[in-house]
Amino acid sequence: MDTVQARLNYLFDLSGMSNYEISRHTLISEATLGRIRSEKPYKPQNATIMNAAVYLGVDFGWLKLGQGDPPKAIALNSVQSQFEDADKQEQTVPIKPLLKRANAKDKGDYHPEDGERYIRRTNEYVVVEEGNYRLKVKKVDQKAFAGYLAGWADPQYIESLPFTIVTVKEFHSGEYRSFEVSGDSMDYEGKRAIEDGDHVIGRRIEQDLWSSKLHIKQWREWVIVHDEGIVVKHIVKHDVENGIITCRSYNEDKIAYPDFDLHLDDVYELYNVVKVEKNR
């Protein structure tokens, strides 16, 4: 088992599960599983390797680098049961009639525990009024960056993160996360400036979609979680064939903040930024 692909296939055979079952348990898409299972050489991305290691309960060092002895059994740490539990909770909240307060001016005094709730998978909403909802989002502060790099694929770690409340105008699909901005690489004299201490709210882009052209014209700013850190950047180019993104800082000091390329094999997560909350 000289390659990651071979070790993944060994692991999947050991599990005795179909591609569909593996996908349900690990969040690895069936399309990616098909490429891994193929006889053609395939180099899985780090996110795939990490998901397989975490959810199938094997050592990441062995799976990634071949260090140590191969496992003789898997220790399933399935994400499926979490989704099933969330699905049982999922309900459509009646938007009308809405909660009524004595004075409409009081609506700013609502708290997360007030109002009717709408829960869909990882997203929890609270209705303030029609077209005005509060979304509960897991928050990653600067001091948590190192821990997040180690635990981003661990459901128990994600559950332990603090949360913040974001006001939105509609129910959104997808998984959202809040990241505190560190440094001044995205600061400049312009309306899109993102300053040290600001929080950016991002929607997670599933790994399957990275092999297609990213919507970098629709979404300028991105949170990139990779093997050397967590950065917020403007992605100016996506080389789909070679799996490379070109990242740019808004700061006009290009000696300190030059453009740079990142290979998607070294990226764990991608979030397109949907909202910036300023640090007042």
C-alpha positions as CSV (number, residue, x, y, z in Angstrom):
1,M,0.0,0.0,0.0
2,D,2.4,2.6,-1.3
3,T,-0.2,5.4,-2.1
4,V,-3.0,7.2,-0.2
5,Q,-5.4,5.8,-2.8
6,A,-4.3,2.2,-2.0
7,R,-4.6,2.8,1.7
8,L,-8.1,4.3,1.3
9,N,-9.2,1.4,-0.8
10,Y,-7.9,-1.0,1.9
11,L,-9.8,1.0,4.5
12,F,-13.1,1.0,2.5
13,D,-12.8,-2.8,1.8
14,L,-12.2,-3.3,5.5
15,S,-15.4,-1.4,6.3
16,G,-17.5,-3.8,4.1
17,M,-19.7,-0.8,3.1
18,S,-20.9,0.3,-0.3
19,N,-19.9,3.7,-1.8
20,Y,-23.3,5.0,-0.8
21,E,-22.8,3.9,2.8
22,I,-19.3,5.3,3.0
23,S,-20.5,8.6,1.7
24,R,-23.3,8.8,4.3
25,H,-20.8,8.0,7.1
26,T,-17.9,10.2,6.0
27,L,-19.3,13.1,3.9
28,I,-17.0,12.0,1.1
29,S,-19.0,12.3,-2.1
30,E,-19.8,9.2,-4.2
31,A,-18.1,10.9,-7.2
32,T,-14.9,11.2,-5.2
33,L,-15.2,7.6,-4.0
34,G,-15.6,6.5,-7.6
35,R,-12.3,8.2,-8.5
36,I,-10.6,6.6,-5.5
37,R,-12.0,3.2,-6.4
38,S,-10.9,3.5,-10.0
39,E,-7.9,1.7,-11.3
40,K,-6.6,5.0,-12.6
41,P,-4.1,6.8,-10.3
42,Y,-5.9,9.5,-8.2
43,K,-4.5,11.8,-5.5
44,P,-7.2,12.6,-2.9
45,Q,-7.3,16.0,-1.4
46,N,-6.4,16.5,2.3
47,A,-10.0,17.1,3.2
48,T,-10.9,13.7,1.9
49,I,-8.1,12.0,3.8
50,M,-9.0,13.8,7.0
51,N,-12.7,13.0,6.7
52,A,-11.9,9.3,6.2
53,A,-9.5,9.2,9.1
54,V,-11.9,11.0,11.5
55,Y,-15.1,9.2,10.6
56,L,-13.6,5.8,10.1
57,G,-11.5,6.0,13.2
58,V,-8.0,5.4,11.9
59,D,-4.7,7.2,12.3
60,F,-4.2,10.1,10.0
61,G,-0.4,9.5,9.9
62,W,-0.9,6.0,8.5
63,L,-3.5,7.1,6.0
64,K,-1.7,10.1,4.7
65,L,1.9,9.0,5.0
66,G,1.8,5.2,5.5
67,Q,3.4,5.6,8.9
68,G,2.9,2.6,11.3
69,D,0.9,-0.6,10.8
70,P,-2.4,-0.7,8.9
71,P,-5.5,-1.0,11.0
72,K,-7.2,-4.4,11.4
73,A,-10.6,-2.9,12.0
74,I,-12.4,0.5,11.7
75,A,-13.9,2.4,14.6
76,L,-16.9,4.1,13.0
77,N,-17.5,7.7,14.2
78,S,-20.3,8.3,11.8
79,V,-21.8,11.6,10.8
80,Q,-24.9,9.9,9.5
81,S,-26.6,9.6,13.0
82,Q,-26.0,13.4,13.5
83,F,-27.8,14.2,10.3
84,E,-30.6,11.8,11.1
85,D,-31.1,13.4,14.5
86,A,-31.1,16.8,12.9
87,D,-33.7,15.6,10.3
88,K,-36.0,14.4,13.1
89,Q,-35.8,18.0,14.5
90,E,-36.3,19.6,11.2
91,Q,-39.6,21.4,11.0
92,T,-41.2,24.3,9.1
93,V,-41.9,27.2,11.4
94,P,-45.1,29.0,10.7
95,I,-44.0,32.5,9.7
96,K,-47.5,33.8,10.2
97,P,-48.9,34.5,12.7
98,L,-45.7,36.0,14.1
99,L,-44.9,36.7,17.7
100,K,-46.3,40.1,18.6
101,R,-44.9,42.6,20.9
102,A,-46.7,45.6,22.4
103,N,-44.5,48.1,20.6
104,A,-42.9,47.5,17.2
105,K,-39.9,49.4,18.3
106,D,-39.2,46.6,20.7
107,K,-38.1,44.2,18.0
108,G,-34.5,45.0,18.6
109,D,-34.9,43.6,22.1
110,Y,-35.5,40.0,21.0
111,H,-33.0,37.5,22.2
112,P,-32.0,34.1,20.6
113,E,-34.3,32.2,23.0
114,D,-37.3,34.3,22.0
115,G,-39.4,33.6,19.0
116,E,-40.1,30.5,17.0
117,R,-37.3,28.3,15.8
118,Y,-36.5,26.7,12.5
119,I,-33.8,24.0,12.5
120,R,-32.4,22.5,9.4
121,R,-29.3,20.3,9.6
122,T,-26.6,22.5,11.1
123,N,-28.5,25.8,10.9
124,E,-30.7,27.1,13.6
125,Y,-32.9,30.2,13.0
126,V,-35.0,32.3,15.2
127,V,-37.9,34.3,13.8
128,V,-37.9,37.9,14.7
129,E,-40.5,38.9,12.1
130,E,-41.1,37.9,8.5
131,G,-38.0,38.7,6.5
132,N,-35.9,39.1,9.6
133,Y,-34.3,36.0,11.1
134,R,-31.4,35.3,13.4
135,L,-29.0,32.5,12.4
136,K,-26.9,30.7,15.0
137,V,-23.3,30.3,13.6
138,K,-20.3,28.6,15.1
139,K,-17.5,31.1,15.7
140,V,-13.7,30.7,15.3
141,D,-11.7,33.5,17.0
142,Q,-8.0,34.2,16.4
143,K,-7.0,32.4,19.5
144,A,-8.8,29.2,18.3
145,F,-7.0,29.1,14.9
146,A,-4.5,26.4,15.9
147,G,-7.1,24.2,17.5
148,Y,-9.4,24.6,14.5
149,L,-6.7,23.4,12.1
150,A,-6.4,20.2,14.1
151,G,-10.1,19.7,14.8
152,W,-12.0,21.1,11.8
153,A,-13.2,17.6,10.7
154,D,-14.1,16.4,14.3
155,P,-17.8,16.8,15.0
156,Q,-17.2,17.0,18.7
157,Y,-14.7,19.8,18.4
158,I,-17.0,21.8,16.1
159,E,-19.8,21.3,18.6
160,S,-17.6,22.7,21.4
161,L,-17.0,26.0,19.5
162,P,-18.8,29.1,20.7
163,F,-21.5,30.7,18.6
164,T,-22.6,34.1,17.4
165,I,-26.0,35.3,16.1
166,V,-26.2,36.8,12.6
167,T,-29.2,38.6,11.2
168,V,-30.3,37.4,7.8
169,K,-33.3,38.1,5.6
170,E,-34.1,34.5,4.5
171,F,-33.5,30.9,5.3
172,H,-30.2,29.7,3.8
173,S,-29.0,26.3,2.8
174,G,-25.4,25.2,3.5
175,E,-23.2,25.3,6.5
176,Y,-22.0,28.6,7.8
177,R,-19.0,29.6,10.0
178,S,-17.8,32.9,11.5
179,F,-14.0,33.6,11.5
180,E,-12.3,36.5,13.2
181,V,-9.8,38.3,10.9
182,S,-6.2,38.5,11.9
183,G,-3.8,41.2,10.6
184,D,-4.2,44.0,8.0
185,S,-3.6,42.1,4.7
186,M,-7.2,42.9,3.7
187,D,-7.3,46.5,4.9
188,Y,-7.1,49.4,2.5
189,E,-8.8,52.8,1.8
190,G,-11.9,51.3,0.2
191,K,-15.4,50.2,1.0
192,R,-14.5,46.5,0.9
193,A,-11.8,46.8,3.5
194,I,-11.7,44.0,6.1
195,E,-9.8,45.0,9.2
196,D,-8.1,43.2,12.0
197,G,-10.7,42.0,14.5
198,D,-13.6,42.0,12.0
199,H,-15.6,38.8,11.7
200,V,-16.4,37.3,8.3
201,I,-19.4,34.9,7.9
202,G,-18.7,32.3,5.2
203,R,-20.7,29.6,3.5
204,R,-18.8,26.3,3.2
205,I,-18.2,25.1,-0.3
206,E,-18.3,21.3,-0.5
207,Q,-15.1,19.7,-1.7
208,D,-16.8,18.0,-4.7
209,L,-17.3,21.5,-6.2
210,W,-13.7,22.4,-6.1
211,S,-13.1,20.5,-9.3
212,S,-15.5,22.9,-11.1
213,K,-14.9,26.6,-11.6
214,L,-15.4,28.4,-8.3
215,H,-17.8,31.4,-8.5
216,I,-15.0,33.9,-7.9
217,K,-16.7,36.7,-9.8
218,Q,-19.9,36.4,-7.7
219,W,-18.0,36.0,-4.4
220,R,-14.8,38.1,-4.1
221,E,-13.7,37.2,-0.6
222,W,-13.0,33.7,0.7
223,V,-11.9,32.1,3.9
224,I,-9.3,29.4,3.1
225,V,-8.4,26.8,5.7
226,H,-5.2,25.1,4.6
227,D,-2.3,23.2,6.1
228,E,-0.4,26.4,7.1
229,G,-3.2,28.5,8.6
230,I,-6.6,30.3,8.1
231,V,-6.6,33.3,5.7
232,V,-9.2,35.6,4.2
233,K,-8.3,36.5,0.6
234,H,-9.7,37.6,-2.7
235,I,-9.4,34.7,-5.1
236,V,-8.5,36.2,-8.5
237,K,-7.9,33.0,-10.5
238,H,-8.9,29.3,-10.3
239,D,-6.9,26.9,-12.5
240,V,-9.3,24.1,-12.6
241,E,-7.1,21.7,-14.5
242,N,-4.3,21.9,-12.1
243,G,-6.3,22.6,-8.9
244,I,-4.6,25.9,-8.1
245,I,-6.1,29.1,-6.8
246,T,-4.4,32.5,-6.9
247,C,-5.0,34.6,-3.8
248,R,-4.7,38.4,-3.4
249,S,-4.7,40.8,-0.5
250,Y,-6.5,44.1,-0.6
251,N,-3.6,45.8,1.2
252,E,-1.7,47.9,-1.4
253,D,1.7,47.0,0.0
254,K,2.5,44.3,-2.5
255,I,6.0,43.8,-1.2
256,A,4.6,42.7,2.1
257,Y,1.4,41.1,0.6
258,P,2.1,39.7,-2.9
259,D,-0.3,37.5,-4.7
260,F,0.4,33.8,-4.1
261,D,-0.8,30.4,-5.4
262,L,-2.3,27.6,-3.3
263,H,-2.8,24.1,-4.4
264,L,-6.2,22.8,-3.5
265,D,-4.6,19.5,-2.3
266,D,-3.3,21.6,0.6
267,V,-6.7,23.1,1.4
268,Y,-9.0,21.7,4.0
269,E,-12.0,24.0,3.7
270,L,-13.3,26.8,1.5
271,Y,-15.9,29.4,2.6
272,N,-17.3,32.2,0.4
273,V,-17.8,35.3,2.5
274,V,-21.4,36.3,2.6
275,K,-21.2,39.0,5.3
276,V,-18.6,41.1,7.1
277,E,-19.3,42.2,10.7
278,K,-17.1,45.2,11.6
279,N,-15.2,45.3,14.9
280,R,-16.6,48.4,16.6
